[in-house]
Structure formats: structure tokens, C-alpha cells
Amino acid sequence: APDATSTNYDSATRTVTVVYDSVALAVTRSFTVSASINEEATGTLDNTGNIVIDGGDDDASNNTATASTTLTPQFDVTIDKTVDDTTPAPTTDVTYTIEIANTGPSTATTVELSDVIPTGMTFVSAALEGQAGSVSGSDITFAAVSLDSNETQTATIVLTVDANASGTLTNSASVTADSGETDTTNNTDSVSITATPEADLSIAKTVDQA
């Protein structure tokens, strides 16, 4: 604050105080206050300034002013999916690991992960950071979460390869979030396995006369 007698910031009350011993008639004093916006901040931020004058003011009705800033969150939620076995045998369990991450800078809210069980596989279990997923038909869904900037959460899904499954089985997962997503091209990921049927053939032979 140029020409100010003193300046102070009280972190407890979050108040900036600028003192001028005197301001001459028809003279304008101006200064700039800069602040960083917290990554989790949302909605509208109101910043209010007040003037207090020793000895009072003839008109105090114009001694307060407020400036408002409407925040628009910006974040990029990504998804990465892997599998522990790409060529499993029939009736064995396959474990899929899904990582959802937020590269920021804002907090991503109402982040929802979903997964589609491919034909030829049967659901065993699903959890996101310890919270069990829900199954309806071939759809697996998880309760919405929030992701801070640079935070990653991990989901694990276990499916069984059906006995008669054959060929390529593709498992797809996707993630959505509240408004503010800057790139939706990385919100879906898929991984494929190859199922090969197995059979155990036997033969028995008899004769009608020894």
C-alpha cells in the first residue's frame, strides 16, 4: 500500500488492515490485496472492505464495498485399468485394478466410477478404497467420492471366467464428475483377456466276446 502508515494481516481473522494517518481532501488512496484461491473452493467468494475513521464520518453509508468472484472449478480426472492375468483358465478368478486420479488444480467432486461385466464372466467382488461396489445386471457402480488435486483412489474388481467362455473378453470402466472436467477423453479405459476353453476327454472300450 503506497504511502500507507502501516499494513498488517491477521491470519486468525483473515483481515488485512491498512492505515493512513491522513488523506487530504479530494485525494484518492489505492492499494492491491492479492490472495490465492484454495483448490477446494467453490461457489462465489465475497471480499468486503470497510473504512473506519477516527472521530467519525459525516456519511458512513458509503464506507463499505464488496467485490464478488464466481469460481469455476477446473480439474482433470483420469482412469487407468490393469488385469493380473490376460490368459486365464476357465472357472478361475481374474482381478482388475482401476486407479482414478485427479491432476487438478481444483478438487473434483461427485466422482463416480462404473464398470461393465463382459459376457462370459461372473461377478465375485468389487471395492473402491474399502467401500463395496453395487451390482445390477452387468453394471458395477461405486458410491461417489471427491478427489483432491493430485489424489488417486484405487478400486479392485474380481470376476470369474465362465466355464464355457471363449475368445476375447473386454472389460470397460469409466468415470464421471461434476462440472469442471477439462478433458473427458481420458475418462474411459478397457482391458481385454483371452479365454480358452478346456476339455478333458476320456475313452472307454468294451468287447462283447472275450
C-alpha positions as CSV (number, residue, x, y, z in Angstrom):
1,A,0.0,0.0,0.0
2,P,1.9,3.1,-1.2
3,D,2.2,5.9,1.3
4,A,0.4,3.9,4.0
5,T,1.4,4.5,7.6
6,S,1.2,0.8,8.3
7,T,-0.2,-2.5,6.9
8,N,-1.0,-5.7,8.7
9,Y,-2.6,-9.1,8.1
10,D,-4.3,-11.0,10.9
11,S,-4.3,-14.7,10.0
12,A,-6.8,-15.5,12.8
13,T,-9.5,-13.1,11.5
14,R,-8.2,-13.2,7.9
15,T,-8.2,-9.4,7.9
16,V,-5.9,-7.0,6.1
17,T,-5.6,-3.6,7.8
18,V,-4.1,-0.6,6.0
19,V,-3.7,2.6,8.0
20,Y,-3.3,6.1,6.6
21,D,-2.7,8.8,9.2
22,S,-4.5,11.3,6.9
23,V,-6.0,11.6,3.5
24,A,-6.2,15.1,2.1
25,L,-9.4,16.5,0.5
26,A,-10.0,15.1,-3.0
27,V,-7.1,12.7,-2.7
28,T,-7.6,9.0,-3.6
29,R,-5.6,6.3,-1.9
30,S,-5.5,2.9,-3.6
31,F,-3.8,-0.4,-2.8
32,T,-3.9,-4.0,-4.0
33,V,-4.6,-7.1,-2.0
34,S,-3.7,-10.5,-3.6
35,A,-4.8,-13.9,-2.3
36,S,-4.5,-17.4,-3.7
37,I,-7.7,-19.5,-4.1
38,N,-7.8,-22.8,-2.2
39,E,-8.1,-25.8,-4.6
40,E,-11.3,-27.0,-2.9
41,A,-13.0,-23.6,-3.1
42,T,-16.4,-23.5,-4.9
43,G,-19.3,-21.1,-5.4
44,T,-18.9,-17.3,-5.0
45,L,-16.3,-15.6,-3.0
46,D,-17.2,-12.2,-1.5
47,N,-14.4,-9.8,-0.4
48,T,-15.6,-6.9,1.7
49,G,-13.7,-3.7,2.5
50,N,-14.6,-1.3,5.3
51,I,-13.3,2.2,6.2
52,V,-13.1,3.3,9.8
53,I,-12.3,6.9,10.5
54,D,-11.2,8.3,13.9
55,G,-13.7,10.8,15.1
56,G,-16.5,9.5,12.9
57,D,-17.7,10.2,9.4
58,D,-20.4,12.6,8.2
59,D,-21.7,9.8,5.9
60,A,-20.9,6.2,6.8
61,S,-23.3,4.7,4.3
62,N,-20.6,4.5,1.6
63,N,-17.8,3.2,3.8
64,T,-18.3,-0.5,2.8
65,A,-17.9,-2.1,-0.6
66,T,-17.9,-5.8,-1.7
67,A,-16.4,-7.5,-4.7
68,S,-17.6,-10.9,-5.7
69,T,-15.8,-13.6,-7.7
70,T,-17.7,-16.7,-9.0
71,L,-15.4,-19.7,-9.2
72,T,-15.3,-22.2,-12.0
73,P,-13.6,-25.4,-10.8
74,Q,-11.1,-26.9,-13.2
75,F,-9.8,-30.4,-12.9
76,D,-8.9,-33.5,-15.0
77,V,-10.0,-36.9,-13.7
78,T,-8.2,-39.8,-15.3
79,I,-8.7,-43.6,-15.2
80,D,-6.2,-46.4,-15.6
81,K,-7.1,-50.1,-15.6
82,T,-5.0,-53.3,-15.4
83,V,-5.6,-57.0,-15.0
84,D,-3.5,-59.6,-13.3
85,D,-3.9,-62.4,-15.9
86,T,-4.6,-61.9,-19.6
87,T,-4.9,-65.6,-20.4
88,P,-6.8,-67.2,-17.6
89,A,-8.1,-70.7,-17.5
90,P,-11.9,-71.3,-17.3
91,T,-13.5,-71.0,-13.8
92,T,-10.6,-69.0,-12.4
93,D,-10.8,-65.6,-10.8
94,V,-9.4,-62.5,-12.5
95,T,-8.5,-59.4,-10.6
96,Y,-8.9,-55.9,-12.3
97,T,-7.2,-52.9,-10.7
98,I,-8.6,-49.5,-11.5
99,E,-6.9,-46.2,-10.5
100,I,-8.9,-42.9,-10.7
101,A,-6.8,-39.8,-10.3
102,N,-7.3,-36.0,-10.3
103,T,-4.5,-34.0,-11.8
104,G,-6.1,-30.8,-10.6
105,P,-5.9,-28.0,-9.9
106,S,-9.3,-28.0,-8.3
107,T,-10.9,-30.6,-6.2
108,A,-13.1,-33.0,-8.3
109,T,-16.5,-33.6,-6.7
110,T,-19.1,-36.3,-7.2
111,V,-16.6,-38.6,-8.9
112,E,-18.4,-41.8,-9.9
113,L,-16.7,-45.0,-11.2
114,S,-18.6,-47.6,-13.1
115,D,-17.7,-50.9,-14.8
116,V,-19.3,-53.3,-17.2
117,I,-19.0,-57.0,-16.7
118,P,-18.4,-58.7,-20.1
119,T,-20.4,-61.7,-21.2
120,G,-18.5,-64.8,-20.2
121,M,-17.6,-63.6,-16.8
122,T,-19.3,-63.7,-13.4
123,F,-19.1,-61.1,-10.6
124,V,-17.2,-62.0,-7.4
125,S,-16.4,-58.8,-5.6
126,A,-15.7,-55.0,-6.0
127,A,-14.4,-52.3,-3.7
128,L,-13.2,-48.8,-4.0
129,E,-10.8,-47.8,-1.2
130,G,-12.6,-50.4,1.0
131,Q,-16.1,-49.4,0.1
132,A,-18.1,-52.2,-1.6
133,G,-19.5,-51.6,-5.1
134,S,-23.0,-52.4,-6.2
135,V,-24.1,-54.8,-8.9
136,S,-27.1,-54.5,-11.2
137,G,-27.1,-56.9,-14.1
138,S,-23.8,-56.4,-15.8
139,D,-23.2,-53.0,-14.3
140,I,-20.9,-52.4,-11.3
141,T,-21.2,-48.9,-9.7
142,F,-19.5,-47.3,-6.7
143,A,-20.6,-44.5,-4.3
144,A,-19.4,-41.0,-5.4
145,V,-16.2,-39.7,-4.0
146,S,-14.2,-36.5,-4.0
147,L,-10.7,-36.3,-5.3
148,D,-8.3,-33.6,-4.2
149,S,-5.8,-32.3,-6.6
150,N,-3.1,-35.0,-7.2
151,E,-5.1,-37.6,-5.3
152,T,-5.5,-41.1,-6.5
153,Q,-8.0,-43.8,-5.3
154,T,-7.9,-47.5,-6.3
155,A,-10.7,-49.9,-7.0
156,T,-10.4,-53.7,-7.2
157,I,-12.8,-55.9,-9.1
158,V,-12.7,-59.7,-9.1
159,L,-14.6,-61.7,-11.8
160,T,-14.7,-65.4,-12.6
161,V,-14.2,-66.7,-16.1
162,D,-17.2,-68.8,-17.0
163,A,-16.6,-72.4,-17.8
164,N,-17.7,-72.0,-21.4
165,A,-16.1,-68.6,-22.1
166,S,-14.2,-68.3,-25.3
167,G,-12.2,-65.7,-27.1
168,T,-11.6,-62.1,-26.2
169,L,-13.4,-60.7,-23.2
170,T,-13.2,-56.9,-22.8
171,N,-13.9,-55.2,-19.5
172,S,-14.5,-51.5,-19.7
173,A,-14.6,-48.9,-16.9
174,S,-15.5,-45.2,-16.9
175,V,-15.5,-42.3,-14.5
176,T,-17.6,-39.1,-14.4
177,A,-17.5,-36.0,-12.2
178,D,-19.3,-32.7,-11.5
179,S,-18.8,-29.8,-13.9
180,G,-15.2,-28.6,-14.2
181,E,-13.7,-31.5,-16.1
182,T,-11.2,-30.1,-18.7
183,D,-10.6,-33.4,-20.6
184,T,-13.1,-36.2,-20.9
185,T,-11.0,-38.2,-23.4
186,N,-9.2,-40.0,-20.6
187,N,-12.3,-40.9,-18.6
188,T,-12.7,-44.5,-20.0
189,D,-10.3,-47.4,-20.1
190,S,-10.6,-51.0,-21.1
191,V,-8.5,-54.2,-20.8
192,S,-9.0,-57.5,-22.6
193,I,-8.3,-61.1,-21.7
194,T,-8.3,-64.2,-23.8
195,A,-10.4,-67.1,-22.6
196,T,-9.5,-70.6,-24.0
197,P,-12.0,-73.4,-23.3
198,E,-10.5,-76.5,-21.8
199,A,-11.9,-80.1,-22.1
200,D,-10.9,-83.4,-20.5
201,L,-11.8,-86.2,-23.0
202,S,-11.8,-89.8,-21.9
203,I,-12.4,-93.1,-23.7
204,A,-13.8,-96.4,-22.7
205,K,-13.7,-99.5,-24.7
206,T,-15.6,-102.8,-24.3
207,V,-15.9,-106.0,-26.2
208,D,-18.9,-108.3,-26.4
209,Q,-16.8,-111.5,-26.5
210,A,-13.5,-112.2,-24.8
